[in-house]
Amino acid sequence: MRLRKKLKTEEKKYMTKYRISEIDLNLNFLSGKISRGLLGGSSKEELDEMRKKMRNLEQERAILLTENNFNVNYRQVDKKWKRVIQLRG
């Protein structure tokens, strides 16, 4: 019983870290897209929509970090999780 609970907890941690990594990738992508849009003359509506998506992702990321008590260096995942991410990734 304890093992099952521990595995569920570890799986939740893994999924949360994986989602935060996805959010980081999306934020980087949107940031570049906004920069290109500013240089390339995208419409104000398009830029506002991208900024809105970024704000939503930043809020989701902050909530995930706070709810799971991750510190600023959450990316320093132990070797076990790196191995799992590589297998699933």
N, C-alpha and C positions, 0 to 999 in steps of 0.2 A: 504494500500500500504506500509506504513512504517513497519507495523508488518511483512508482508511477507519478506521485505528486511532484517529486524532484524533476522527473523528465518533462512534465508539463510546464513547470516553471522555467526550465532551461530552454524549452522550445519557444515559449513566449518571449524570453529574452532574445533569442536568436531572431525571431520574426520581427521584433521591435527594432533591433540593430539593423536588420536587412532593410526594413522600411525607411529608417533614417538615412541609410546609404542611398536608397532610391530617391529620397527627397533631395539629398545633397546633389546628386547627379542632375535632377530636374532643375534645381536652382541654378547650377552652373550653366546648363543649356539655355534657360530663360534669360539669364544675365547676358550671355553672348548674343542671344537673339534680339534683346532690347538694344544692345550696343550697335548691332548691325542695322537695326531699324532706325535708330537715331541718325546714323551716318547715311543710310540709304533712303531716308525720307518716308518712312512708314507713317500712316495716318495716326492722329492723336488717339483715336478710338482703339486701334490695334495695340498701341503702346500702353494705354490705360488697362486694357484687358490682360496683357502680359504682366503688368505690375500687380494687378489684382490677384492673378494666379500665384505670383511670387509671395505676396503677403499671406495668402492662404497656406501655402507650403511652409513658410517660416513659422506660422502659428502652430501648424500641426507638428512640426519638428520640435518646437519649444515645449508643447504639451507632452510629447513622447519622452523627451529628455527629463522633464520634471516628474511625470508620473512614475517613471522607472528608476528614479534616483541615479541617473547616469551623470558622471562628472564631465567636465569639459573634454577630457581626453578619452571619451567613450570609444574612440576608434582603436585604441590599443587593446584589441580583443585578444583573449588568450589563444594559444596555439590550437586548442581543440576547436574553437569556433571558426578560426581561419580555415581549418581543414574542412569543416562542414560547409562553409560558404563556397569553397573551391569545388566541392563535390556537387552542390546544388546549382552553383552559378553557371 
